Amino acid sequence: MTLSFLNRCRCGIAERAPDAPVMTDYDRVHILTYARLLDAERDGYDWRDVAMEVLDLDVAADPCGAKNCWQSHLDRAHWFVDGGFAA
């Protein structure tokens, strides 16, 4: 994780969501974040707005990094609701 990324991410969001095959402490802390990401996706919000509002990322400073962070957390949210929570 780069320092510049950490400076742009003030809410405890990692650069990438975990990819462990079991629920992690990070997942437990961010269950509400995952729910908000899924709600935003369902409602058709633009990823940039979601990255700024839900993940507290500075999309303008690093659009590629922000999109990767948003995508990894959205993927983890899908994993969670598709049965990952049972692992």
DRENTORKOL-3810 file (N, C-alpha, C; in nm, 4 decimals):
REM DRENTORKOL-3810
@n.u->0.0843; n.v->-0.1168; n.w->0.0000; ca.u->0.0000; ca.v->0.0000; ca.w->0.0000; c.u->0.0892; c.v->0.1236; c.w->0.0000
@n.u->0.0615; n.v->0.2167; n.w->-0.0862; ca.u->0.1455; ca.v->0.3349; ca.w->-0.0951; c.u->0.0982; c.v->0.4416; c.w->0.0022
@n.u->0.1906; n.v->0.5221; n.w->0.0483; ca.u->0.1566; ca.v->0.6298; ca.w->0.1400; c.u->0.0593; c.v->0.7264; c.w->0.0753
@n.u->0.0791; n.v->0.7584; n.w->-0.0519; ca.u->-0.0117; ca.v->0.8520; ca.w->-0.1180; c.u->-0.1531; c.v->0.7965; c.w->-0.1207
@n.u->-0.1667; n.v->0.6650; n.w->-0.1382; ca.u->-0.3004; ca.v->0.6061; ca.w->-0.1357; c.u->-0.3603; c.v->0.6204; c.w->0.0035
@n.u->-0.2815; n.v->0.5927; n.w->0.1066; ca.u->-0.3323; ca.v->0.6035; ca.w->0.2430; c.u->-0.3760; c.v->0.7453; c.w->0.2743
@n.u->-0.3058; n.v->0.8437; n.w->0.2219; ca.u->-0.3434; ca.v->0.9821; ca.w->0.2454; c.u->-0.4777; c.v->1.0159; c.w->0.1825
@n.u->-0.5120; n.v->0.9453; n.w->0.0763; ca.u->-0.6382; ca.v->0.9735; ca.w->0.0085; c.u->-0.7526; c.v->0.8892; c.w->0.0628
@n.u->-0.7251; n.v->0.7983; n.w->0.1515; ca.u->-0.8257; ca.v->0.7051; ca.w->0.2018; c.u->-0.8306; c.v->0.7178; c.w->0.3533
@n.u->-0.9301; n.v->0.7883; n.w->0.4024; ca.u->-0.9313; ca.v->0.8246; ca.w->0.5432; c.u->-1.0263; c.v->0.7418; c.w->0.6286
@n.u->-1.0899; n.v->0.6408; n.w->0.5740; ca.u->-1.1926; ca.v->0.5705; ca.w->0.6525; c.u->-1.1565; c.v->0.4253; c.w->0.6798
@n.u->-1.0292; n.v->0.3921; n.w->0.6805; ca.u->-0.9887; ca.v->0.2565; ca.w->0.7124; c.u->-1.0080; c.v->0.1576; c.w->0.5993
@n.u->-1.0219; n.v->0.2067; n.w->0.4786; ca.u->-1.0393; ca.v->0.1205; ca.w->0.3621; c.u->-0.9016; c.v->0.0842; c.w->0.3074
@n.u->-0.8789; n.v->-0.0441; n.w->0.2897; ca.u->-0.7526; ca.v->-0.0910; ca.w->0.2324; c.u->-0.7509; c.v->-0.0658; c.w->0.0819
@n.u->-0.6320; n.v->-0.0614; n.w->0.0263; ca.u->-0.6172; ca.v->-0.0422; ca.w->-0.1180; c.u->-0.6898; c.v->-0.1523; c.w->-0.1947
@n.u->-0.6876; n.v->-0.2726; n.w->-0.1409; ca.u->-0.7616; ca.v->-0.3860; ca.w->-0.1993; c.u->-0.8331; c.v->-0.4592; c.w->-0.0870
@n.u->-0.9525; n.v->-0.5060; n.w->-0.1173; ca.u->-1.0259; ca.v->-0.5879; ca.w->-0.0206; c.u->-0.9561; c.v->-0.7228; c.w->-0.0069
@n.u->-0.9774; n.v->-0.7915; n.w->0.1038; ca.u->-0.9159; ca.v->-0.9236; ca.w->0.1202; c.u->-0.9624; c.v->-1.0203; c.w->0.0115
@n.u->-0.8804; n.v->-1.1202; n.w->-0.0142; ca.u->-0.9227; ca.v->-1.2248; ca.w->-0.1077; c.u->-0.9124; c.v->-1.3622; c.w->-0.0425
@n.u->-0.9093; n.v->-1.3623; n.w->0.0894; ca.u->-0.9040; ca.v->-1.4883; ca.w->0.1644; c.u->-1.0321; c.v->-1.5680; c.w->0.1402
@n.u->-1.0229; n.v->-1.7003; n.w->0.1444; ca.u->-1.1410; ca.v->-1.7835; ca.w->0.1212; c.u->-1.2355; c.v->-1.7896; c.w->0.2415
@n.u->-1.2006; n.v->-1.7193; n.w->0.3487; ca.u->-1.2851; ca.v->-1.7126; ca.w->0.4678; c.u->-1.3040; c.v->-1.5660; c.w->0.5061
@n.u->-1.4087; n.v->-1.5390; n.w->0.5849; ca.u->-1.4329; ca.v->-1.4035; ca.w->0.6311; c.u->-1.3186; c.v->-1.3601; c.w->0.7226
@n.u->-1.2728; n.v->-1.2386; n.w->0.7033; ca.u->-1.1618; ca.v->-1.1848; ca.w->0.7820; c.u->-1.2133; c.v->-1.0797; c.w->0.8799
@n.u->-1.1264; n.v->-1.0370; n.w->0.9697; ca.u->-1.1622; ca.v->-0.9271; ca.w->1.0594; c.u->-1.1940; c.v->-0.8016; c.w->0.9787
@n.u->-1.1189; n.v->-0.7795; n.w->0.8717; ca.u->-1.1450; ca.v->-0.6647; ca.w->0.7843; c.u->-1.2874; c.v->-0.6719; c.w->0.7301
@n.u->-1.3298; n.v->-0.7903; n.w->0.6848; ca.u->-1.4661; ca.v->-0.8071; ca.w->0.6345; c.u->-1.5680; c.v->-0.7729; c.w->0.7421
@n.u->-1.5454; n.v->-0.8209; n.w->0.8622; ca.u->-1.6397; ca.v->-0.7962; ca.w->0.9713; c.u->-1.6538; c.v->-0.6468; c.w->0.9985
@n.u->-1.5433; n.v->-0.5762; n.w->0.9938; ca.u->-1.5455; ca.v->-0.4316; ca.w->1.0178; c.u->-1.6185; c.v->-0.3582; c.w->0.9053
@n.u->-1.6119; n.v->-0.4124; n.w->0.7833; ca.u->-1.6640; ca.v->-0.3413; ca.w->0.6666; c.u->-1.7921; c.v->-0.4006; c.w->0.6077
@n.u->-1.8659; n.v->-0.4753; n.w->0.6867; ca.u->-1.9918; ca.v->-0.5322; ca.w->0.6368; c.u->-2.0852; c.v->-0.4223; c.w->0.5874
@n.u->-2.0978; n.v->-0.3139; n.w->0.6621; ca.u->-2.1847; ca.v->-0.2039; ca.w->0.6192; c.u->-2.1333; c.v->-0.1414; c.w->0.4894
@n.u->-2.0036; n.v->-0.1295; n.w->0.4760; ca.u->-1.9451; ca.v->-0.0776; ca.w->0.3519; c.u->-1.9832; c.v->-0.1664; c.w->0.2350
@n.u->-1.9728; n.v->-0.2969; n.w->0.2516; ca.u->-2.0109; ca.v->-0.3899; ca.w->0.1453; c.u->-2.1582; c.v->-0.3727; c.w->0.1093
@n.u->-2.2431; n.v->-0.3578; n.w->0.2100; ca.u->-2.3865; ca.v->-0.3392; ca.w->0.1844; c.u->-2.4114; c.v->-0.2102; c.w->0.1070
@n.u->-2.3426; n.v->-0.1047; n.w->0.1434; ca.u->-2.3595; ca.v->0.0231; ca.w->0.0731; c.u->-2.3127; c.v->0.0129; c.w->-0.0717
@n.u->-2.2035; n.v->-0.0592; n.w->-0.0952; ca.u->-2.1552; ca.v->-0.0782; ca.w->-0.2324; c.u->-2.2573; c.v->-0.1545; c.w->-0.3159
@n.u->-2.3142; n.v->-0.2587; n.w->-0.2593; ca.u->-2.4143; ca.v->-0.3374; ca.w->-0.3322; c.u->-2.5410; c.v->-0.2563; c.w->-0.3576
@n.u->-2.5830; n.v->-0.1769; n.w->-0.2599; ca.u->-2.7001; ca.v->-0.0907; ca.w->-0.2789; c.u->-2.6756; c.v->0.0097; c.w->-0.3906
@n.u->-2.5577; n.v->0.0699; n.w->-0.3909; ca.u->-2.5245; ca.v->0.1687; ca.w->-0.4938; c.u->-2.5210; c.v->0.1047; c.w->-0.6316
@n.u->-2.4663; n.v->-0.0158; n.w->-0.6397; ca.u->-2.4636; ca.v->-0.0867; ca.w->-0.7678; c.u->-2.6064; c.v->-0.1153; c.w->-0.8150
@n.u->-2.6879; n.v->-0.1652; n.w->-0.7246; ca.u->-2.8272; ca.v->-0.1957; ca.w->-0.7579; c.u->-2.9011; c.v->-0.0712; c.w->-0.8080
@n.u->-2.8715; n.v->0.0428; n.w->-0.7459; ca.u->-2.9402; ca.v->0.1670; ca.w->-0.7803; c.u->-2.8783; c.v->0.2395; c.w->-0.8987
@n.u->-2.7707; n.v->0.1847; n.w->-0.9545; ca.u->-2.7127; ca.v->0.2389; ca.w->-1.0763; c.u->-2.6223; c.v->0.3598; c.w->-1.0603
@n.u->-2.5675; n.v->0.3797; n.w->-0.9420; ca.u->-2.4778; ca.v->0.4932; ca.w->-0.9224; c.u->-2.3457; c.v->0.4723; c.w->-0.9955
@n.u->-2.2869; n.v->0.5812; n.w->-1.0407; ca.u->-2.1562; ca.v->0.5782; ca.w->-1.1057; c.u->-2.0501; c.v->0.5377; c.w->-1.0033
@n.u->-1.9558; n.v->0.4552; n.w->-1.0462; ca.u->-1.8532; ca.v->0.4055; ca.w->-0.9547; c.u->-1.7752; c.v->0.5187; c.w->-0.8896
@n.u->-1.7543; n.v->0.6288; n.w->-0.9624; ca.u->-1.6763; ca.v->0.7407; ca.w->-0.9080; c.u->-1.7459; c.v->0.8016; c.w->-0.7866
@n.u->-1.8771; n.v->0.8208; n.w->-0.7995; ca.u->-1.9530; ca.v->0.8769; ca.w->-0.6878; c.u->-1.9494; c.v->0.7832; c.w->-0.5675
@n.u->-1.9607; n.v->0.6546; n.w->-0.5938; ca.u->-1.9590; ca.v->0.5554; ca.w->-0.4864; c.u->-1.8213; c.v->0.5511; c.w->-0.4204
@n.u->-1.7168; n.v->0.5544; n.w->-0.5003; ca.u->-1.5808; ca.v->0.5533; ca.w->-0.4450; c.u->-1.5577; c.v->0.6743; c.w->-0.3548
@n.u->-1.6107; n.v->0.7892; n.w->-0.3945; ca.u->-1.5944; ca.v->0.9097; ca.w->-0.3129; c.u->-1.6798; c.v->0.9037; c.w->-0.1866
@n.u->-1.8066; n.v->0.8672; n.w->-0.2014; ca.u->-1.9004; ca.v->0.8732; ca.w->-0.0896; c.u->-1.8881; c.v->0.7558; c.w->0.0071
@n.u->-1.8707; n.v->0.6365; n.w->-0.0445; ca.u->-1.8696; ca.v->0.5172; ca.w->0.0405; c.u->-1.7286; c.v->0.4833; c.w->0.0878
@n.u->-1.6324; n.v->0.4911; n.w->-0.0030; ca.u->-1.4955; ca.v->0.4528; ca.w->0.0312; c.u->-1.4089; c.v->0.5716; c.w->0.0708
@n.u->-1.4613; n.v->0.6933; n.w->0.0544; ca.u->-1.3901; ca.v->0.8161; ca.w->0.0913; c.u->-1.2585; c.v->0.8303; c.w->0.0159
@n.u->-1.2620; n.v->0.7971; n.w->-0.1138; ca.u->-1.1423; ca.v->0.8052; ca.w->-0.1972; c.u->-1.1401; c.v->0.9353; c.w->-0.2760
@n.u->-1.0216; n.v->0.9839; n.w->-0.3043; ca.u->-1.0028; ca.v->1.1006; ca.w->-0.3899; c.u->-0.9856; c.v->1.0499; c.w->-0.5327
@n.u->-1.0969; n.v->1.0376; n.w->-0.6021; ca.u->-1.0977; ca.v->0.9803; ca.w->-0.7367; c.u->-1.0194; c.v->1.0669; c.w->-0.8344
@n.u->-1.0262; n.v->1.1979; n.w->-0.8195; ca.u->-0.9562; ca.v->1.2876; ca.w->-0.9113; c.u->-0.8044; c.v->1.2712; c.w->-0.9007
@n.u->-0.7541; n.v->1.2451; n.w->-0.7818; ca.u->-0.6094; ca.v->1.2333; ca.w->-0.7617; c.u->-0.5528; c.v->1.1041; c.w->-0.8199
@n.u->-0.6317; n.v->0.9978; n.w->-0.8179; ca.u->-0.5832; ca.v->0.8681; ca.w->-0.8671; c.u->-0.7017; c.v->0.7854; c.w->-0.9168
@n.u->-0.7530; n.v->0.8182; n.w->-1.0360; ca.u->-0.8718; ca.v->0.7478; ca.w->-1.0852; c.u->-0.8514; c.v->0.5977; c.w->-1.1005
@n.u->-0.7359; n.v->0.5564; n.w->-1.1475; ca.u->-0.7096; ca.v->0.4136; ca.w->-1.1675; c.u->-0.7035; c.v->0.3407; c.w->-1.0333
@n.u->-0.6309; n.v->0.3950; n.w->-0.9384; ca.u->-0.6219; ca.v->0.3344; ca.w->-0.8057; c.u->-0.7567; c.v->0.3305; c.w->-0.7361
@n.u->-0.8337; n.v->0.4393; n.w->-0.7503; ca.u->-0.9666; ca.v->0.4440; ca.w->-0.6891; c.u->-1.0586; c.v->0.3396; c.w->-0.7505
@n.u->-1.0519; n.v->0.3256; n.w->-0.8827; ca.u->-1.1385; ca.v->0.2266; ca.w->-0.9478; c.u->-1.0993; c.v->0.0854; c.w->-0.9059
@n.u->-0.9703; n.v->0.0577; n.w->-0.8972; ca.u->-0.9254; ca.v->-0.0747; ca.w->-0.8539; c.u->-0.9705; c.v->-0.1042; c.w->-0.7108
@n.u->-0.9599; n.v->-0.0054; n.w->-0.6239; ca.u->-1.0034; ca.v->-0.0212; ca.w->-0.4854; c.u->-1.1535; c.v->-0.0468; c.w->-0.4802
@n.u->-1.2299; n.v->0.0367; n.w->-0.5496; ca.u->-1.3759; ca.v->0.0201; ca.w->-0.5545; c.u->-1.4121; c.v->-0.1180; c.w->-0.6079
@n.u->-1.3488; n.v->-0.1593; n.w->-0.7180; ca.u->-1.3826; ca.v->-0.2879; ca.w->-0.7793; c.u->-1.3506; c.v->-0.4041; c.w->-0.6864
@n.u->-1.2365; n.v->-0.3988; n.w->-0.6192; ca.u->-1.2009; ca.v->-0.5105; ca.w->-0.5311; c.u->-1.2981; c.v->-0.5204; c.w->-0.4138
@n.u->-1.3434; n.v->-0.4060; n.w->-0.3630; ca.u->-1.4395; ca.v->-0.4088; ca.w->-0.2528; c.u->-1.5780; c.v->-0.4522; c.w->-0.3011
@n.u->-1.6154; n.v->-0.4110; n.w->-0.4202; ca.u->-1.7433; ca.v->-0.4569; ca.w->-0.4754; c.u->-1.7389; c.v->-0.6073; c.w->-0.5004
@n.u->-1.6291; n.v->-0.6561; n.w->-0.5540; ca.u->-1.6136; ca.v->-0.8004; ca.w->-0.5754; c.u->-1.6234; c.v->-0.8756; c.w->-0.4426
@n.u->-1.5602; n.v->-0.8214; n.w->-0.3394; ca.u->-1.5654; ca.v->-0.8863; ca.w->-0.2082; c.u->-1.7079; c.v->-0.8823; c.w->-0.1528
@n.u->-1.7782; n.v->-0.7737; n.w->-0.1760; ca.u->-1.9177; ca.v->-0.7648; ca.w->-0.1316; c.u->-2.0020; c.v->-0.8724; c.w->-0.1985
@n.u->-1.9796; n.v->-0.8937; n.w->-0.3278; ca.u->-2.0521; ca.v->-1.0004; ca.w->-0.3986; c.u->-2.0140; c.v->-1.1374; c.w->-0.3428
@n.u->-1.8866; n.v->-1.1582; n.w->-0.3165; ca.u->-1.8426; ca.v->-1.2845; ca.w->-0.2567; c.u->-1.9138; c.v->-1.3068; c.w->-0.1235
@n.u->-1.9227; n.v->-1.2010; n.w->-0.0458; ca.u->-1.9840; ca.v->-1.2093; ca.w->0.0861; c.u->-2.1300; c.v->-1.2538; c.w->0.0762
@n.u->-2.2074; n.v->-1.1894; n.w->-0.0097; ca.u->-2.3503; ca.v->-1.2236; ca.w->-0.0189; c.u->-2.3747; c.v->-1.3521; c.w->-0.0967
@n.u->-2.2784; n.v->-1.3944; n.w->-0.1754; ca.u->-2.2933; ca.v->-1.5195; ca.w->-0.2507; c.u->-2.2478; c.v->-1.6411; c.w->-0.1702
@n.u->-2.2349; n.v->-1.6242; n.w->-0.0404; ca.u->-2.2042; ca.v->-1.7375; ca.w->0.0451; c.u->-2.0743; c.v->-1.7299; c.w->0.1206
@n.u->-1.9939; n.v->-1.6290; n.w->0.0938; ca.u->-1.8661; ca.v->-1.6168; ca.w->0.1624; c.u->-1.8801; c.v->-1.6015; c.w->0.3125
@n.u->-1.9906; n.v->-1.5412; n.w->0.3560; ca.u->-2.0126; ca.v->-1.5219; ca.w->0.4990; c.u->-2.0244; c.v->-1.6551; c.w->0.5728
@n.u->-2.0563; n.v->-1.7605; n.w->0.5007; ca.u->-2.0728; ca.v->-1.8920; ca.w->0.5627; c.u->-1.9399; c.v->-1.9649; c.w->0.5795
@n.u->-1.8351; n.v->-1.9098; n.w->0.5192; ca.u->-1.7037; ca.v->-1.9767; ca.w->0.5229; c.u->-1.6400; c.v->-1.9654; c.w->0.6598
END
